[in-house]
Amino acid sequence: MANRKISNLTKKFGKKIRIERTKQNISQETLGHHANLCRTSLSAIENGTRVPNIETANNIAHALNIPLKNY
């Protein structure tokens, strides 16, 4: 049961990243560059197949100019 909750949280986080990135008209490659990630890693986070650590999540939020607490 705990793994399902983590998976749902991971997918929700990734979806919010994708929504905000597209709202700001930023490519995955550009956001990845600003967040110190490769495009494939960012794609996996957005798809909910990779769980970002707190530092990576913070880097993404910072690159989008959004406080991490909004996620």
All heavy atoms as TSV, in Angstrom:
chain	resi	resn	atom	element	x	y	z
A	1	MET	N	N	0.816	-1.189	0.000
A	1	MET	CA	C	0.000	0.000	0.000
A	1	MET	C	C	0.865	1.260	0.000
A	1	MET	O	O	0.570	2.199	-0.701
A	1	MET	CB	C	-0.916	-0.018	1.228
A	1	MET	CG	C	-1.861	1.130	1.273
A	1	MET	SD	S	-3.370	0.692	0.461
A	1	MET	CE	C	-4.442	1.937	1.094
A	2	ALA	N	N	1.949	1.279	0.762
A	2	ALA	CA	C	2.816	2.452	0.817
A	2	ALA	C	C	3.426	2.733	-0.557
A	2	ALA	O	O	3.543	3.883	-0.951
A	2	ALA	CB	C	3.903	2.262	1.859
A	3	ASN	N	N	3.829	1.681	-1.297
A	3	ASN	CA	C	4.401	1.885	-2.619
A	3	ASN	C	C	3.411	2.535	-3.571
A	3	ASN	O	O	3.781	3.335	-4.403
A	3	ASN	CB	C	4.892	0.559	-3.207
A	3	ASN	CG	C	6.128	0.060	-2.518
A	3	ASN	OD1	O	6.835	0.820	-1.872
A	3	ASN	ND2	N	6.384	-1.222	-2.627
A	4	ARG	N	N	2.140	2.192	-3.461
A	4	ARG	CA	C	1.120	2.794	-4.307
A	4	ARG	C	C	1.012	4.294	-4.022
A	4	ARG	O	O	0.907	5.099	-4.928
A	4	ARG	CB	C	-0.230	2.116	-4.097
A	4	ARG	CG	C	-1.331	2.773	-4.914
A	4	ARG	CD	C	-2.607	2.019	-4.823
A	4	ARG	NE	N	-2.472	0.889	-5.718
A	4	ARG	CZ	C	-3.290	-0.126	-5.752
A	4	ARG	NH1	N	-4.293	-0.189	-4.924
A	4	ARG	NH2	N	-3.132	-1.108	-6.602
A	5	LYS	N	N	1.055	4.682	-2.731
A	5	LYS	CA	C	0.983	6.097	-2.375
A	5	LYS	C	C	2.185	6.855	-2.909
A	5	LYS	O	O	2.047	7.956	-3.417
A	5	LYS	CB	C	0.866	6.274	-0.862
A	5	LYS	CG	C	-0.483	5.882	-0.311
A	5	LYS	CD	C	-0.550	6.111	1.173
A	5	LYS	CE	C	-1.895	5.658	1.706
A	5	LYS	NZ	N	-2.003	5.853	3.151
A	6	ILE	N	N	3.355	6.279	-2.796
A	6	ILE	CA	C	4.559	6.920	-3.323
A	6	ILE	C	C	4.432	7.071	-4.833
A	6	ILE	O	O	4.706	8.123	-5.380
A	6	ILE	CB	C	5.827	6.123	-2.940
A	6	ILE	CG1	C	6.070	6.224	-1.440
A	6	ILE	CG2	C	7.040	6.634	-3.720
A	6	ILE	CD1	C	7.143	5.320	-0.926
A	7	SER	N	N	3.960	6.048	-5.502
A	7	SER	CA	C	3.792	6.101	-6.941
A	7	SER	C	C	2.809	7.196	-7.339
A	7	SER	O	O	3.051	7.948	-8.277
A	7	SER	CB	C	3.309	4.742	-7.457
A	7	SER	OG	O	3.094	4.814	-8.848
A	8	ASN	N	N	1.689	7.309	-6.640
A	8	ASN	CA	C	0.714	8.352	-6.942
A	8	ASN	C	C	1.301	9.739	-6.695
A	8	ASN	O	O	1.071	10.648	-7.471
A	8	ASN	CB	C	-0.557	8.166	-6.112
A	8	ASN	CG	C	-1.367	6.964	-6.562
A	8	ASN	OD1	O	-1.241	6.507	-7.696
A	8	ASN	ND2	N	-2.183	6.443	-5.679
A	9	LEU	N	N	2.047	9.890	-5.624
A	9	LEU	CA	C	2.682	11.168	-5.324
A	9	LEU	C	C	3.713	11.514	-6.397
A	9	LEU	O	O	3.780	12.655	-6.862
A	9	LEU	CB	C	3.341	11.122	-3.941
A	9	LEU	CG	C	4.065	12.392	-3.497
A	9	LEU	CD1	C	3.096	13.562	-3.414
A	9	LEU	CD2	C	4.727	12.156	-2.155
A	10	THR	N	N	4.482	10.535	-6.808
A	10	THR	CA	C	5.489	10.739	-7.843
A	10	THR	C	C	4.836	11.160	-9.151
A	10	THR	O	O	5.292	12.091	-9.818
A	10	THR	CB	C	6.316	9.451	-8.049
A	10	THR	OG1	O	6.950	9.119	-6.810
A	10	THR	CG2	C	7.364	9.617	-9.126
A	11	LYS	N	N	3.746	10.495	-9.518
A	11	LYS	CA	C	3.042	10.843	-10.755
A	11	LYS	C	C	2.417	12.232	-10.668
A	11	LYS	O	O	2.457	12.997	-11.626
A	11	LYS	CB	C	1.978	9.794	-11.063
A	11	LYS	CG	C	2.585	8.495	-11.530
A	11	LYS	CD	C	1.532	7.465	-11.855
A	11	LYS	CE	C	2.240	6.182	-12.279
A	11	LYS	NZ	N	1.332	5.182	-12.782
A	12	LYS	N	N	1.869	12.567	-9.515
A	12	LYS	CA	C	1.256	13.883	-9.316
A	12	LYS	C	C	2.316	14.978	-9.438
A	12	LYS	O	O	2.094	16.000	-10.079
A	12	LYS	CB	C	0.581	13.929	-7.944
A	12	LYS	CG	C	-0.174	15.200	-7.672
A	12	LYS	CD	C	-0.866	15.124	-6.309
A	12	LYS	CE	C	-1.553	16.422	-5.965
A	12	LYS	NZ	N	-2.174	16.396	-4.648
A	13	PHE	N	N	3.469	14.765	-8.816
A	13	PHE	CA	C	4.567	15.731	-8.896
A	13	PHE	C	C	5.005	15.915	-10.348
A	13	PHE	O	O	5.137	17.032	-10.834
A	13	PHE	CB	C	5.736	15.277	-8.029
A	13	PHE	CG	C	6.913	16.211	-8.063
A	13	PHE	CD1	C	6.892	17.388	-7.346
A	13	PHE	CD2	C	8.039	15.904	-8.810
A	13	PHE	CE1	C	7.979	18.264	-7.375
A	13	PHE	CE2	C	9.129	16.767	-8.849
A	13	PHE	CZ	C	9.093	17.946	-8.122
A	14	GLY	N	N	5.214	14.814	-11.046
A	14	GLY	CA	C	5.638	14.879	-12.445
A	14	GLY	C	C	4.637	15.601	-13.323
A	14	GLY	O	O	5.006	16.385	-14.204
A	15	LYS	N	N	3.359	15.354	-13.079
A	15	LYS	CA	C	2.311	16.008	-13.854
A	15	LYS	C	C	2.329	17.521	-13.627
A	15	LYS	O	O	2.199	18.305	-14.562
A	15	LYS	CB	C	0.951	15.435	-13.484
A	15	LYS	CG	C	-0.187	15.967	-14.313
A	15	LYS	CD	C	-1.500	15.288	-13.950
A	15	LYS	CE	C	-2.635	15.841	-14.787
A	15	LYS	NZ	N	-3.912	15.211	-14.465
A	16	LYS	N	N	2.515	17.921	-12.372
A	16	LYS	CA	C	2.574	19.356	-12.062
A	16	LYS	C	C	3.792	20.007	-12.712
A	16	LYS	O	O	3.701	21.141	-13.194
A	16	LYS	CB	C	2.586	19.584	-10.550
A	16	LYS	CG	C	1.231	19.339	-9.924
A	16	LYS	CD	C	1.238	19.756	-8.477
A	16	LYS	CE	C	-0.174	19.643	-7.929
A	16	LYS	NZ	N	-0.349	20.478	-6.759
A	17	ILE	N	N	4.900	19.301	-12.749
A	17	ILE	CA	C	6.104	19.815	-13.409
A	17	ILE	C	C	5.802	20.033	-14.888
A	17	ILE	O	O	6.109	21.088	-15.447
A	17	ILE	CB	C	7.296	18.847	-13.237
A	17	ILE	CG1	C	7.729	18.747	-11.781
A	17	ILE	CG2	C	8.470	19.240	-14.154
A	17	ILE	CD1	C	8.267	20.024	-11.209
A	18	ARG	N	N	5.219	19.032	-15.529
A	18	ARG	CA	C	4.924	19.137	-16.958
A	18	ARG	C	C	3.952	20.285	-17.243
A	18	ARG	O	O	4.155	21.067	-18.176
A	18	ARG	CB	C	4.336	17.840	-17.488
A	18	ARG	CG	C	3.940	17.954	-18.974
A	18	ARG	CD	C	3.456	16.661	-19.554
A	18	ARG	NE	N	4.635	15.855	-19.840
A	18	ARG	CZ	C	4.740	14.571	-19.511
A	18	ARG	NH1	N	3.758	13.952	-18.907
A	18	ARG	NH2	N	5.837	13.914	-19.799
A	19	ILE	N	N	2.918	20.400	-16.432
A	19	ILE	CA	C	1.938	21.479	-16.628
A	19	ILE	C	C	2.606	22.845	-16.516
A	19	ILE	O	O	2.414	23.717	-17.364
A	19	ILE	CB	C	0.768	21.340	-15.626
A	19	ILE	CG1	C	-0.098	20.137	-16.001
A	19	ILE	CG2	C	-0.061	22.611	-15.555
A	19	ILE	CD1	C	-1.103	19.733	-14.926
A	20	GLU	N	N	3.390	23.027	-15.472
A	20	GLU	CA	C	4.047	24.327	-15.270
A	20	GLU	C	C	5.069	24.600	-16.370
A	20	GLU	O	O	5.173	25.727	-16.863
A	20	GLU	CB	C	4.703	24.390	-13.897
A	20	GLU	CG	C	5.193	25.759	-13.522
A	20	GLU	CD	C	4.118	26.837	-13.529
A	20	GLU	OE1	O	2.987	26.564	-13.101
A	20	GLU	OE2	O	4.425	27.965	-13.985
A	21	ARG	N	N	5.797	23.588	-16.773
A	21	ARG	CA	C	6.803	23.755	-17.828
A	21	ARG	C	C	6.133	24.169	-19.138
A	21	ARG	O	O	6.597	25.095	-19.810
A	21	ARG	CB	C	7.585	22.453	-18.024
A	21	ARG	CG	C	8.627	22.522	-19.126
A	21	ARG	CD	C	9.360	21.212	-19.311
A	21	ARG	NE	N	8.502	20.102	-19.648
A	21	ARG	CZ	C	7.959	19.904	-20.860
A	21	ARG	NH1	N	8.181	20.749	-21.841
A	21	ARG	NH2	N	7.201	18.833	-21.087
A	22	THR	N	N	5.039	23.531	-19.478
A	22	THR	CA	C	4.362	23.868	-20.730
A	22	THR	C	C	3.675	25.233	-20.638
A	22	THR	O	O	3.621	25.958	-21.625
A	22	THR	CB	C	3.366	22.774	-21.154
A	22	THR	OG1	O	2.439	22.515	-20.112
A	22	THR	CG2	C	4.094	21.495	-21.511
A	23	LYS	N	N	3.148	25.574	-19.447
A	23	LYS	CA	C	2.566	26.915	-19.262
A	23	LYS	C	C	3.605	27.996	-19.531
A	23	LYS	O	O	3.292	29.042	-20.085
A	23	LYS	CB	C	2.039	27.094	-17.826
A	23	LYS	CG	C	0.592	26.776	-17.652
A	23	LYS	CD	C	-0.010	27.448	-16.437
A	23	LYS	CE	C	0.422	26.840	-15.148
A	23	LYS	NZ	N	-0.317	27.376	-13.985
A	24	GLN	N	N	4.828	27.723	-19.119
A	24	GLN	CA	C	5.906	28.697	-19.294
A	24	GLN	C	C	6.593	28.562	-20.659
A	24	GLN	O	O	7.550	29.268	-20.953
A	24	GLN	CB	C	6.939	28.550	-18.170
A	24	GLN	CG	C	6.398	28.914	-16.809
A	24	GLN	CD	C	7.478	28.900	-15.740
A	24	GLN	OE1	O	8.660	29.154	-16.002
A	24	GLN	NE2	N	7.079	28.606	-14.507
A	25	ASN	N	N	6.083	27.616	-21.475
A	25	ASN	CA	C	6.615	27.387	-22.818
A	25	ASN	C	C	8.122	27.086	-22.792
A	25	ASN	O	O	8.903	27.671	-23.543
A	25	ASN	CB	C	6.317	28.583	-23.727
A	25	ASN	CG	C	6.445	28.233	-25.198
A	25	ASN	OD1	O	6.239	27.082	-25.582
A	25	ASN	ND2	N	6.793	29.209	-26.001
A	26	ILE	N	N	8.498	26.185	-21.901
A	26	ILE	CA	C	9.895	25.771	-21.744
A	26	ILE	C	C	10.020	24.322	-22.207
A	26	ILE	O	O	9.207	23.474	-21.823
A	26	ILE	CB	C	10.343	25.885	-20.270
A	26	ILE	CG1	C	10.207	27.320	-19.770
A	26	ILE	CG2	C	11.769	25.384	-20.091
A	26	ILE	CD1	C	10.438	27.465	-18.280
A	27	SER	N	N	11.026	24.026	-22.988
A	27	SER	CA	C	11.253	22.649	-23.432
A	27	SER	C	C	11.852	21.822	-22.293
A	27	SER	O	O	12.421	22.373	-21.337
A	27	SER	CB	C	12.201	22.621	-24.633
A	27	SER	OG	O	13.513	22.996	-24.234
A	28	GLN	N	N	11.743	20.513	-22.417
A	28	GLN	CA	C	12.365	19.638	-21.423
A	28	GLN	C	C	13.871	19.839	-21.412
A	28	GLN	O	O	14.494	19.842	-20.358
A	28	GLN	CB	C	12.051	18.164	-21.709
A	28	GLN	CG	C	10.663	17.757	-21.349
A	28	GLN	CD	C	10.426	16.283	-21.603
A	28	GLN	OE1	O	11.058	15.671	-22.457
A	28	GLN	NE2	N	9.488	15.703	-20.862
A	29	GLU	N	N	14.441	20.024	-22.575
A	29	GLU	CA	C	15.890	20.213	-22.661
A	29	GLU	C	C	16.327	21.483	-21.928
A	29	GLU	O	O	17.297	21.470	-21.171
A	29	GLU	CB	C	16.319	20.280	-24.121
A	29	GLU	CG	C	17.817	20.305	-24.291
A	29	GLU	CD	C	18.242	20.164	-25.749
A	29	GLU	OE1	O	17.489	19.600	-26.557
A	29	GLU	OE2	O	19.352	20.627	-26.045
A	30	THR	N	N	15.579	22.565	-22.115
A	30	THR	CA	C	15.920	23.830	-21.460
A	30	THR	C	C	15.741	23.732	-19.945
A	30	THR	O	O	16.618	24.139	-19.185
A	30	THR	CB	C	15.065	24.983	-22.020
A	30	THR	OG1	O	15.352	25.116	-23.414
A	30	THR	CG2	C	15.368	26.296	-21.313
A	31	LEU	N	N	14.613	23.180	-19.511
A	31	LEU	CA	C	14.388	23.032	-18.073
A	31	LEU	C	C	15.439	22.115	-17.471
A	31	LEU	O	O	15.989	22.402	-16.401
A	31	LEU	CB	C	12.986	22.492	-17.782
A	31	LEU	CG	C	12.670	22.290	-16.306
A	31	LEU	CD1	C	12.840	23.572	-15.496
A	31	LEU	CD2	C	11.257	21.726	-16.140
A	32	GLY	N	N	15.734	21.023	-18.143
A	32	GLY	CA	C	16.767	20.114	-17.660
A	32	GLY	C	C	18.104	20.811	-17.491
A	32	GLY	O	O	18.793	20.623	-16.484
A	33	HIS	N	N	18.450	21.633	-18.456
A	33	HIS	CA	C	19.716	22.378	-18.379
A	33	HIS	C	C	19.739	23.277	-17.140
A	33	HIS	O	O	20.720	23.300	-16.402
A	33	HIS	CB	C	19.907	23.206	-19.647
A	33	HIS	CG	C	21.100	24.101	-19.611
A	33	HIS	ND1	N	22.387	23.630	-19.758
A	33	HIS	CD2	C	21.206	25.433	-19.406
A	33	HIS	CE1	C	23.229	24.638	-19.654
A	33	HIS	NE2	N	22.536	25.750	-19.444
A	34	HIS	N	N	18.652	24.000	-16.898
A	34	HIS	CA	C	18.598	24.917	-15.753
A	34	HIS	C	C	18.498	24.184	-14.414
A	34	HIS	O	O	18.856	24.747	-13.377
A	34	HIS	CB	C	17.433	25.897	-15.908
A	34	HIS	CG	C	17.641	26.879	-17.014
A	34	HIS	ND1	N	18.586	27.882	-16.956
A	34	HIS	CD2	C	17.044	26.997	-18.213
A	34	HIS	CE1	C	18.559	28.571	-18.076
A	34	HIS	NE2	N	17.631	28.058	-18.865
A	35	ALA	N	N	18.005	22.945	-14.447
A	35	ALA	CA	C	17.861	22.168	-13.211
A	35	ALA	C	C	18.990	21.139	-13.045
A	35	ALA	O	O	18.942	20.293	-12.152
A	35	ALA	CB	C	16.509	21.459	-13.197
A	36	ASN	N	N	19.990	21.209	-13.922
A	36	ASN	CA	C	21.132	20.275	-13.886
A	36	ASN	C	C	20.710	18.819	-14.072
A	36	ASN	O	O	21.182	17.927	-13.368
A	36	ASN	CB	C	21.942	20.447	-12.599
A	36	ASN	CG	C	22.546	21.816	-12.484
A	36	ASN	OD1	O	23.051	22.359	-13.459
A	36	ASN	ND2	N	22.474	22.395	-11.298
A	37	LEU	N	N	19.797	18.603	-15.028
A	37	LEU	CA	C	19.325	17.258	-15.370
A	37	LEU	C	C	19.416	17.059	-16.875
A	37	LEU	O	O	19.277	18.023	-17.625
A	37	LEU	CB	C	17.845	17.088	-14.998
A	37	LEU	CG	C	17.443	17.055	-13.552
A	37	LEU	CD1	C	15.925	17.163	-13.440
A	37	LEU	CD2	C	17.913	15.761	-12.927
A	38	CYS	N	N	19.563	15.824	-17.297
A	38	CYS	CA	C	19.455	15.571	-18.732
A	38	CYS	C	C	17.968	15.477	-19.089
A	38	CYS	O	O	17.115	15.255	-18.224
A	38	CYS	CB	C	20.201	14.300	-19.128
A	38	CYS	SG	S	19.525	12.786	-18.448
A	39	ARG	N	N	17.654	15.662	-20.344
A	39	ARG	CA	C	16.271	15.664	-20.795
A	39	ARG	C	C	15.576	14.342	-20.498
A	39	ARG	O	O	14.407	14.315	-20.103
A	39	ARG	CB	C	16.192	15.966	-22.297
A	39	ARG	CG	C	14.752	16.141	-22.790
A	39	ARG	CD	C	14.591	15.877	-24.267
A	39	ARG	NE	N	15.042	14.580	-24.707
A	39	ARG	CZ	C	14.352	13.443	-24.551
A	39	ARG	NH1	N	13.191	13.442	-23.938
A	39	ARG	NH2	N	14.840	12.309	-24.999
A	40	THR	N	N	16.283	13.235	-20.637
A	40	THR	CA	C	15.655	11.932	-20.393
A	40	THR	C	C	15.299	11.752	-18.916
A	40	THR	O	O	14.276	11.149	-18.601
A	40	THR	CB	C	16.542	10.776	-20.883
A	40	THR	OG1	O	17.839	10.885	-20.300
A	40	THR	CG2	C	16.658	10.780	-22.399
A	41	SER	N	N	16.116	12.275	-18.022
A	41	SER	CA	C	15.796	12.194	-16.593
A	41	SER	C	C	14.578	13.041	-16.266
A	41	SER	O	O	13.684	12.617	-15.531
A	41	SER	CB	C	16.978	12.667	-15.743
A	41	SER	OG	O	18.054	11.785	-15.857
A	42	LEU	N	N	14.517	14.237	-16.840
A	42	LEU	CA	C	13.363	15.099	-16.617
A	42	LEU	C	C	12.105	14.446	-17.176
A	42	LEU	O	O	11.047	14.471	-16.539
A	42	LEU	CB	C	13.585	16.468	-17.251
A	42	LEU	CG	C	12.440	17.458	-17.061
A	42	LEU	CD1	C	12.168	17.711	-15.577
A	42	LEU	CD2	C	12.740	18.752	-17.774
A	43	SER	N	N	12.206	13.830	-18.327
A	43	SER	CA	C	11.064	13.135	-18.923
A	43	SER	C	C	10.567	12.026	-18.008
A	43	SER	O	O	9.357	11.874	-17.800
A	43	SER	CB	C	11.455	12.565	-20.287
A	43	SER	OG	O	10.382	11.843	-20.842
A	44	ALA	N	N	11.483	11.263	-17.444
A	44	ALA	CA	C	11.103	10.180	-16.533
A	44	ALA	C	C	10.429	10.718	-15.275
A	44	ALA	O	O	9.473	10.120	-14.771
A	44	ALA	CB	C	12.331	9.339	-16.171
A	45	ILE	N	N	10.882	11.857	-14.783
A	45	ILE	CA	C	10.254	12.480	-13.615
A	45	ILE	C	C	8.845	12.928	-13.980
A	45	ILE	O	O	7.888	12.674	-13.251
A	45	ILE	CB	C	11.110	13.649	-13.085
A	45	ILE	CG1	C	12.402	13.117	-12.466
A	45	ILE	CG2	C	10.327	14.477	-12.065
A	45	ILE	CD1	C	13.447	14.174	-12.166
A	46	GLU	N	N	8.713	13.588	-15.129
A	46	GLU	CA	C	7.396	14.040	-15.564
A	46	GLU	C	C	6.432	12.879	-15.795
A	46	GLU	O	O	5.231	13.006	-15.548
A	46	GLU	CB	C	7.505	14.871	-16.848
A	46	GLU	CG	C	8.088	16.235	-16.654
A	46	GLU	CD	C	8.046	17.105	-17.887
A	46	GLU	OE1	O	7.718	16.599	-18.993
A	46	GLU	OE2	O	8.349	18.299	-17.756
A	47	ASN	N	N	6.952	11.753	-16.256
A	47	ASN	CA	C	6.108	10.576	-16.498
A	47	ASN	C	C	5.831	9.773	-15.229
A	47	ASN	O	O	5.068	8.814	-15.268
A	47	ASN	CB	C	6.748	9.675	-17.550
A	47	ASN	CG	C	6.702	10.297	-18.920
A	47	ASN	OD1	O	5.734	10.964	-19.283
A	47	ASN	ND2	N	7.754	10.104	-19.693
A	48	GLY	N	N	6.467	10.145	-14.139
A	48	GLY	CA	C	6.252	9.442	-12.881
A	48	GLY	C	C	6.956	8.108	-12.780
A	48	GLY	O	O	6.619	7.275	-11.943
A	49	THR	N	N	7.966	7.896	-13.608
A	49	THR	CA	C	8.718	6.642	-13.563
A	49	THR	C	C	10.048	6.780	-12.835
A	49	THR	O	O	10.745	5.788	-12.641
A	49	THR	CB	C	8.969	6.103	-14.991
A	49	THR	OG1	O	9.681	7.089	-15.747
A	49	THR	CG2	C	7.659	5.775	-15.680
A	50	ARG	N	N	10.384	7.994	-12.455
A	50	ARG	CA	C	11.602	8.239	-11.677
A	50	ARG	C	C	11.251	9.140	-10.500
A	50	ARG	O	O	10.583	10.158	-10.660
A	50	ARG	CB	C	12.664	8.922	-12.534
A	50	ARG	CG	C	13.925	9.225	-11.760
A	50	ARG	CD	C	15.025	9.773	-12.631
A	50	ARG	NE	N	16.159	10.121	-11.771
A	50	ARG	CZ	C	17.033	11.046	-12.051
A	50	ARG	NH1	N	16.964	11.706	-13.190
A	50	ARG	NH2	N	18.006	11.300	-11.222
A	51	VAL	N	N	11.707	8.759	-9.333
A	51	VAL	CA	C	11.454	9.537	-8.118
A	51	VAL	C	C	12.632	10.480	-7.904
A	51	VAL	O	O	13.759	10.024	-7.688
A	51	VAL	CB	C	11.291	8.616	-6.881
A	51	VAL	CG1	C	11.036	9.445	-5.632
A	51	VAL	CG2	C	10.188	7.602	-7.108
A	52	PRO	N	N	12.393	11.790	-7.987
A	52	PRO	CA	C	13.491	12.726	-7.769
A	52	PRO	C	C	13.817	12.857	-6.281
A	52	PRO	O	O	12.920	12.791	-5.444
A	52	PRO	CB	C	12.950	14.052	-8.307
A	52	PRO	CG	C	11.479	13.951	-8.108
A	52	PRO	CD	C	11.144	12.488	-8.292
A	53	ASN	N	N	15.098	13.004	-5.966
A	53	ASN	CA	C	15.437	13.276	-4.573
A	53	ASN	C	C	15.083	14.729	-4.274
A	53	ASN	O	O	14.733	15.501	-5.169
A	53	ASN	CB	C	16.909	12.949	-4.276
A	53	ASN	CG	C	17.884	13.810	-5.032
A	53	ASN	OD1	O	17.632	14.991	-5.315
A	53	ASN	ND2	N	19.029	13.238	-5.383
A	54	ILE	N	N	15.160	15.125	-3.039
A	54	ILE	CA	C	14.725	16.455	-2.629
A	54	ILE	C	C	15.556	17.551	-3.297
A	54	ILE	O	O	15.019	18.603	-3.671
A	54	ILE	CB	C	14.712	16.595	-1.084
A	54	ILE	CG1	C	13.958	17.860	-0.661
A	54	ILE	CG2	C	16.108	16.566	-0.509
A	54	ILE	CD1	C	12.496	17.837	-0.945
A	55	GLU	N	N	16.824	17.327	-3.483
A	55	GLU	CA	C	17.676	18.323	-4.138
A	55	GLU	C	C	17.267	18.516	-5.594
A	55	GLU	O	O	17.175	19.644	-6.083
A	55	GLU	CB	C	19.149	17.907	-4.056
A	55	GLU	CG	C	20.080	18.943	-4.634
A	55	GLU	CD	C	21.549	18.578	-4.450
A	55	GLU	OE1	O	21.876	17.754	-3.590
A	55	GLU	OE2	O	22.360	19.151	-5.196
A	56	THR	N	N	16.996	17.417	-6.288
A	56	THR	CA	C	16.559	17.494	-7.679
A	56	THR	C	C	15.209	18.186	-7.784
A	56	THR	O	O	15.002	19.040	-8.645
A	56	THR	CB	C	16.491	16.089	-8.301
A	56	THR	OG1	O	17.807	15.518	-8.277
A	56	THR	CG2	C	15.985	16.127	-9.731
A	57	ALA	N	N	14.278	17.837	-6.899
A	57	ALA	CA	C	12.960	18.477	-6.884
A	57	ALA	C	C	13.117	19.980	-6.659
A	57	ALA	O	O	12.453	20.787	-7.309
A	57	ALA	CB	C	12.079	17.850	-5.810
A	58	ASN	N	N	13.992	20.350	-5.753
A	58	ASN	CA	C	14.241	21.769	-5.477
A	58	ASN	C	C	14.855	22.465	-6.690
A	58	ASN	O	O	14.485	23.596	-7.006
A	58	ASN	CB	C	15.138	21.925	-4.249
A	58	ASN	CG	C	15.274	23.379	-3.843
A	58	ASN	OD1	O	14.287	24.031	-3.517
A	58	ASN	ND2	N	16.497	23.885	-3.871
A	59	ASN	N	N	15.776	21.806	-7.372
A	59	ASN	CA	C	16.394	22.388	-8.572
A	59	ASN	C	C	15.350	22.642	-9.656
A	59	ASN	O	O	15.377	23.674	-10.333
A	59	ASN	CB	C	17.490	21.481	-9.125
A	59	ASN	CG	C	18.735	21.471	-8.268
A	59	ASN	OD1	O	18.906	22.302	-7.378
A	59	ASN	ND2	N	19.606	20.510	-8.514
A	60	ILE	N	N	14.426	21.701	-9.823
A	60	ILE	CA	C	13.371	21.859	-10.825
A	60	ILE	C	C	12.465	23.025	-10.449
A	60	ILE	O	O	12.154	23.877	-11.284
A	60	ILE	CB	C	12.560	20.552	-10.974
A	60	ILE	CG1	C	13.436	19.442	-11.565
A	60	ILE	CG2	C	11.324	20.788	-11.839
A	60	ILE	CD1	C	12.802	18.059	-11.497
A	61	ALA	N	N	12.036	23.062	-9.203
A	61	ALA	CA	C	11.164	24.147	-8.738
A	61	ALA	C	C	11.855	25.496	-8.900
A	61	ALA	O	O	11.246	26.463	-9.373
A	61	ALA	CB	C	10.762	23.915	-7.285
A	62	HIS	N	N	13.118	25.552	-8.544
A	62	HIS	CA	C	13.884	26.802	-8.677
A	62	HIS	C	C	13.983	27.220	-10.147
A	62	HIS	O	O	13.820	28.399	-10.473
A	62	HIS	CB	C	15.276	26.633	-8.068
A	62	HIS	CG	C	16.109	27.867	-8.137
A	62	HIS	ND1	N	15.887	28.970	-7.347
A	62	HIS	CD2	C	17.163	28.175	-8.930
A	62	HIS	CE1	C	16.774	29.902	-7.633
A	62	HIS	NE2	N	17.556	29.449	-8.603
A	63	ALA	N	N	14.231	26.267	-11.028
A	63	ALA	CA	C	14.347	26.566	-12.457
A	63	ALA	C	C	13.022	27.073	-13.032
A	63	ALA	O	O	13.015	27.851	-13.990
A	63	ALA	CB	C	14.812	25.328	-13.213
A	64	LEU	N	N	11.909	26.654	-12.427
A	64	LEU	CA	C	10.586	27.124	-12.860
A	64	LEU	C	C	10.143	28.376	-12.105
A	64	LEU	O	O	9.047	28.876	-12.336
A	64	LEU	CB	C	9.551	26.010	-12.667
A	64	LEU	CG	C	9.671	24.814	-13.612
A	64	LEU	CD1	C	8.757	23.682	-13.151
A	64	LEU	CD2	C	9.356	25.220	-15.049
A	65	ASN	N	N	10.971	28.834	-11.185
A	65	ASN	CA	C	10.662	30.002	-10.346
A	65	ASN	C	C	9.394	29.811	-9.517
A	65	ASN	O	O	8.559	30.713	-9.412
A	65	ASN	CB	C	10.550	31.283	-11.195
A	65	ASN	CG	C	11.866	31.666	-11.813
A	65	ASN	OD1	O	12.896	31.652	-11.149
A	65	ASN	ND2	N	11.859	31.985	-13.090
A	66	ILE	N	N	9.271	28.615	-8.962
A	66	ILE	CA	C	8.122	28.286	-8.125
A	66	ILE	C	C	8.653	27.660	-6.830
A	66	ILE	O	O	9.511	26.779	-6.875
A	66	ILE	CB	C	7.215	27.276	-8.829
A	66	ILE	CG1	C	6.618	27.907	-10.086
A	66	ILE	CG2	C	6.117	26.779	-7.924
A	66	ILE	CD1	C	5.826	26.964	-10.907
A	67	PRO	N	N	8.137	28.089	-5.681
A	67	PRO	CA	C	8.578	27.464	-4.430
A	67	PRO	C	C	8.211	25.978	-4.410
A	67	PRO	O	O	7.127	25.602	-4.858
A	67	PRO	CB	C	7.804	28.216	-3.351
A	67	PRO	CG	C	7.305	29.464	-3.997
A	67	PRO	CD	C	7.181	29.169	-5.462
A	68	LEU	N	N	9.103	25.171	-3.904
A	68	LEU	CA	C	8.862	23.731	-3.836
A	68	LEU	C	C	7.612	23.426	-3.027
A	68	LEU	O	O	6.904	22.463	-3.318
A	68	LEU	CB	C	10.077	23.023	-3.253
A	68	LEU	CG	C	10.054	21.496	-3.239
A	68	LEU	CD1	C	9.836	20.936	-4.635
A	68	LEU	CD2	C	11.335	20.950	-2.653
A	69	LYS	N	N	7.287	24.254	-2.049
A	69	LYS	CA	C	6.115	23.983	-1.213
A	69	LYS	C	C	4.818	23.987	-2.016
A	69	LYS	O	O	3.831	23.435	-1.572
A	69	LYS	CB	C	6.018	24.991	-0.075
A	69	LYS	CG	C	5.704	26.407	-0.519
A	69	LYS	CD	C	5.600	27.349	0.641
A	69	LYS	CE	C	5.185	28.735	0.143
A	69	LYS	NZ	N	4.929	29.615	1.237
A	70	ASN	N	N	4.814	24.579	-3.214
A	70	ASN	CA	C	3.609	24.586	-4.046
A	70	ASN	C	C	3.303	23.231	-4.656
A	70	ASN	O	O	2.242	23.047	-5.217
A	70	ASN	CB	C	3.722	25.629	-5.158
A	70	ASN	CG	C	3.623	27.027	-4.639
A	70	ASN	OD1	O	3.431	27.245	-3.441
A	70	ASN	ND2	N	3.733	27.997	-5.510
A	71	TYR	N	N	4.242	22.304	-4.561
A	71	TYR	CA	C	4.030	20.983	-5.114
A	71	TYR	C	C	3.563	20.060	-4.050
A	71	TYR	O	O	3.106	19.053	-4.168
A	71	TYR	CB	C	5.311	20.453	-5.761
A	71	TYR	CG	C	5.650	21.226	-7.003
A	71	TYR	CD1	C	6.556	22.261	-6.970
A	71	TYR	CD2	C	5.020	20.943	-8.199
A	71	TYR	CE1	C	6.860	22.980	-8.114
A	71	TYR	CE2	C	5.312	21.655	-9.329
A	71	TYR	CZ	C	6.228	22.663	-9.282
A	71	TYR	OH	O	6.526	23.376	-10.391
